[in-house]
Amino acid sequence: MPQDALTDRSPGQLYLDLLKKTLHFSLWEDPGKPIESVAYRAGVGAALVRGVAALLKKVRLRLVVLRDMDQERRYPGSTWPAYAHTMVSRQRLDNLQQLVTTVLQENVPGDLIETGVWRGGSCIFMKAILAVHGEATRRVFVADSFAGLPKPNAAQYPSDAGDEHHVHDFLAVSREQVEENFRKYGLLDERVVFLKGWFKDTLPVAPIQQLALMRLDGDMYESTMDALVHLYPKLSAGGFCIIDDYALAGCQKAVDDFRTREKITAPLVEIDHTGRFWRKS
C-alpha cells in the first residue's frame, strides 16, 4: 500500500481495519479445526470422537482437521478459520461499518442489536465503531441462546423441516465466552446488554425502546421471523435491517414473507453471496 494511502486514514480507521482482520483471523495461518467441532459428521461414532478428544485434552494434546484456507475463500466468507471470532465475511464487516457510521453521522435514533452472535465478533465490531466515534449512550444488544440453535418446529414452520443447525456443537458458544471475547478487546461495559434465551422468549420482553440498526443471523425461518416480528416495529425511520443468511432457504423465505406482509418496498441490497440489507423508510 502506498505511504500516502496510510497517512490519509485516521488512527480510528486504521484501528477498525486492524480489528476486522483480527476478528476474522486473517492475519494468521489457520491452525486447523478441532476434531470435536466436526464430531457430528461421525454419526453414531460422534460420542467416541468427542471422548478421544476429551482424553487428549487432559494431556494437552488436540487432534485437528487441516483445511484449505486461502484468502480468496476467506474474504467472501465461504469458509473461516476455526479460531476466528466471526464467520462474517470481510464484505459484510465493511458493510456493517458503513451502516453504523451512517447511523451516527445522520443521528438516526436508537440502539444496535444482533440476533445470533456466535462468538460475538459482529457485536464487538459494532461496539468498537461506537467507541471510535465517541458515542457513549447507545447500547449494543447481544441476543443469543448461547446454546446453539433450536430444533426445527416443522409443524408451525414448515420451511424449517429437516434443518440440522441444532446438531452443530460448534454453534453453541456460552455467554461467558462471548463476554470474555468482548473483554479481550477492551470493549465490555454496561452498554453491552446480553439477551440470553430463544428469540421467541427474549425479544418480546427485551428492554429496547428504539433501534437504529438490527443485524439478524438466525439461519432458520423461525429465528429470522421472530426477530423481524418483534424488532422491526422498533427500528427507526432511516435505520437499517441487515440479513446475514439470505442464502439459506428458510431465512430467505422468512425475509420475503415478512417484507410482503408488511408491504416493505425498500430495495433489498446485496452485500455478498448471502448478506442483504435494506433501509427503513
Secondary structure, 3 states (H helix, E strand, C coil): CCHHHHHCCCHHHHHHHHHHHHHCCCCCCCCCEEHHHHHHHHHHHHHHHHHHHHHHHHCCCCCEECCCCCHHHHCCCCCCCCCCCCCCCHHHHHHHHHHHHHHHHCCCCCEEEEECCCCCHHHHHHHHHHHHCCCCCCCEEEEECCCCCCCCCCCCCHHHCCCCHHHCHHHCCCHHHHHHHHHHCCCCCCCEEEEECCHHHHHHHCCCCCEEEEEECCCCHHHHHHHHHHHHHHEEEEEEEEECCCCCHHHHHHHHHHHHHCCCCCCCEECCCCCEEEECC
